Amino acid sequence: MTTEFDMTGKVALVTGASSGFGVHFAKNLACRGAKVVVAARRLDRLHDLVSEIRDSGGEAAAVEMDVTCSESVIVAFDQGESEFGTFTVVANNAGVADVRSALKIDEGSWDTMMDTNLKGVWLVAQQAALRMIAAGIGGSIVNTASILGLRVTFGQSSYSASKAAVVQLTKALSVEWARKGIRVNALCPGYFLTEMTEAAFASPQSQAYLGSSPAGRAGEMDEITAPFLLLASDAGSYLHGVALPVDGGQSIGNM
Ligand SMILES: NC(=O)c1ccc[n+]([C@@H]2O[C@H](COP(=O)([O-])OP(=O)(O)OC[C@H]3O[C@@H](n4cnc5c(N)ncnc54)[C@H](OP(=O)(O)O)[C@@H]3O)[C@@H](O)[C@H]2O)c1
């Protein structure tokens, strides 16, 4: 598996790398030989992650990026490229959630959701593709969608809408960019314990909900490693526009 998912020679950008999946993706890319630029708004956390990767023998750098702001995205790409060159792997992973009834969502929350989860994914993907094409190289973009991009649940209407749009965006971009050597795919995780989900995880309702799923439990962080690397690495060279559930069967449902 280590050989199959070798990342030697790759230059990777991971957004949303200050916690959760982003930290995990960055470490896994770095330990397989990629030079990794980690991006988010909380720079202090990114610096800690860079130190950890370097202490383990990897190469990494941190850039501040607010994915909702095109100027911030462009500046971060410029800074990241000046460290290691053009990105050939992009984990387009930053996202937010807001668990509230559709009747209680306000306009500000709706805009933040769409600006982060949808516009942010588009801005980063477009910037990555423009630069890969300008450099005459291909690459792989892995968008973090969700099983809530495939199905719905109570209290997550804006999140589900944003992630469904990410799934469609992934397919649309993959059709446009495949002949340019750029693969675009999406991960659709089920429930994993991160800062985003820790409050929900604590509730008995969530535990009951997870218990009723086919696997009957949440995912362990290491269970998303191989699915991510499959989409990100050359092992997935014939995968285009895939929305891959990593969810213990939860998106299939249990009738
Ligand atoms: N955990 C799950 O069960 C689960 C399931 C399905 C999908 N997902 C998706 O997985 C992705 C990662 O989430 P997570 O679970 O790892 O949650 P998390 O620990 O809360 O991480 C979210 C990351 O997104 C970053 N972020 C948020 N807004 C940003 C912005 N405007 N600009 C730049 N970065 C921003 C945060 O960094 P800063 O605050 O430092 O900027 C943080 O690094 C998200 O897209 C989420 O929707 C998670």
The ligand as a Tripos MOL2 file, in Angstrom:
@<TRIPOS>MOLECULE
LIG
   48    52     1     0     0
SMALL
NO_CHARGES

@<TRIPOS>ATOM
      1 N1        -16.3660   15.1290   10.4520 N.am      1 LIG1
      2 C1        -17.2820   14.5700    9.7120 C.2       1 LIG1
      3 O1        -17.9770   13.6350   10.1660 O.2       1 LIG1
      4 C2        -17.5010   15.0280    8.3060 C.ar      1 LIG1
      5 C3        -18.4060   14.2930    7.5190 C.ar      1 LIG1
      6 C4        -18.5950   14.6740    6.1900 C.ar      1 LIG1
      7 C5        -17.9050   15.7500    5.6710 C.ar      1 LIG1
      8 N2        -17.0470   16.4630    6.4560 N.ar      1 LIG1
      9 C6        -16.3280   17.5760    5.8270 C.3       1 LIG1
     10 O2        -14.9470   17.4290    6.0810 O.3       1 LIG1
     11 C7        -14.3100   18.6960    5.9400 C.3       1 LIG1
     12 C8        -13.3780   18.9060    7.1220 C.3       1 LIG1
     13 O3        -14.1850   19.0000    8.2900 O.3       1 LIG1
     14 P1        -13.7460   18.3630    9.6830 P.3       1 LIG1
     15 O4        -14.7480   17.3460   10.0420 O.co2     1 LIG1
     16 O5        -12.3080   18.0170    9.6520 O.co2     1 LIG1
     17 O6        -14.0460   19.6090   10.6450 O.3       1 LIG1
     18 P2        -13.1150   20.6280   11.4230 P.3       1 LIG1
     19 O7        -12.1800   19.9080   12.3100 O.co2     1 LIG1
     20 O8        -14.0690   21.6150   12.0110 O.co2     1 LIG1
     21 O9        -12.2510   21.3170   10.2650 O.3       1 LIG1
     22 C9        -12.7820   22.3120    9.4200 C.3       1 LIG1
     23 C10       -11.6080   23.0080    8.7790 C.3       1 LIG1
     24 O10       -12.1160   23.9760    7.8260 O.3       1 LIG1
     25 C11       -11.4180   25.1700    8.0130 C.3       1 LIG1
     26 N3        -12.2150   26.3100    7.5890 N.ar      1 LIG1
     27 C12       -13.4830   26.6240    7.9330 C.ar      1 LIG1
     28 N4        -13.8430   27.7880    7.3580 N.ar      1 LIG1
     29 C13       -12.7750   28.2140    6.6360 C.ar      1 LIG1
     30 C14       -12.5190   29.3430    5.8330 C.ar      1 LIG1
     31 N5        -13.4270   30.3250    5.6420 N.pl3     1 LIG1
     32 N6        -11.3050   29.4570    5.2200 N.ar      1 LIG1
     33 C15       -10.3780   28.4920    5.4010 C.ar      1 LIG1
     34 N7        -10.5480   27.4000    6.1590 N.ar      1 LIG1
     35 C16       -11.7470   27.2700    6.7700 C.ar      1 LIG1
     36 C17       -11.0920   25.2300    9.5010 C.3       1 LIG1
     37 O11        -9.9360   26.0290    9.7010 O.3       1 LIG1
     38 P3         -9.9040   27.5180   10.3220 P.3       1 LIG1
     39 O12       -11.1010   27.6640   11.2190 O.co2     1 LIG1
     40 O13        -8.5900   27.5500   11.0410 O.co2     1 LIG1
     41 O14        -9.9200   28.4180    9.1350 O.co2     1 LIG1
     42 C18       -10.7580   23.7730    9.7750 C.3       1 LIG1
     43 O15        -9.3940   23.5160    9.4960 O.3       1 LIG1
     44 C19       -15.4330   19.7250    5.8380 C.3       1 LIG1
     45 O16       -15.6220   20.0960    4.4990 O.3       1 LIG1
     46 C20       -16.6490   18.9590    6.3470 C.3       1 LIG1
     47 O17       -17.8540   19.4700    5.8470 O.3       1 LIG1
     48 C21       -16.8420   16.1230    7.7670 C.ar      1 LIG1
@<TRIPOS>BOND
     1     1     2 1
     2     2     3 2
     3     2     4 1
     4     4     5 ar
     5     4    48 ar
     6     5     6 ar
     7     6     7 ar
     8     7     8 ar
     9     8     9 1
    10     8    48 ar
    11     9    10 1
    12     9    46 1
    13    10    11 1
    14    11    12 1
    15    11    44 1
    16    12    13 1
    17    13    14 1
    18    14    15 2
    19    14    16 1
    20    14    17 1
    21    17    18 1
    22    18    19 2
    23    18    20 1
    24    18    21 1
    25    21    22 1
    26    22    23 1
    27    23    24 1
    28    23    42 1
    29    24    25 1
    30    25    26 1
    31    25    36 1
    32    26    27 ar
    33    26    35 ar
    34    27    28 ar
    35    28    29 ar
    36    29    30 ar
    37    29    35 ar
    38    30    31 1
    39    30    32 ar
    40    32    33 ar
    41    33    34 ar
    42    34    35 ar
    43    36    37 1
    44    36    42 1
    45    37    38 1
    46    38    39 2
    47    38    40 1
    48    38    41 1
    49    42    43 1
    50    44    45 1
    51    44    46 1
    52    46    47 1
@<TRIPOS>SUBSTRUCTURE
     1 LIG1         1 GROUP 0 **** ****
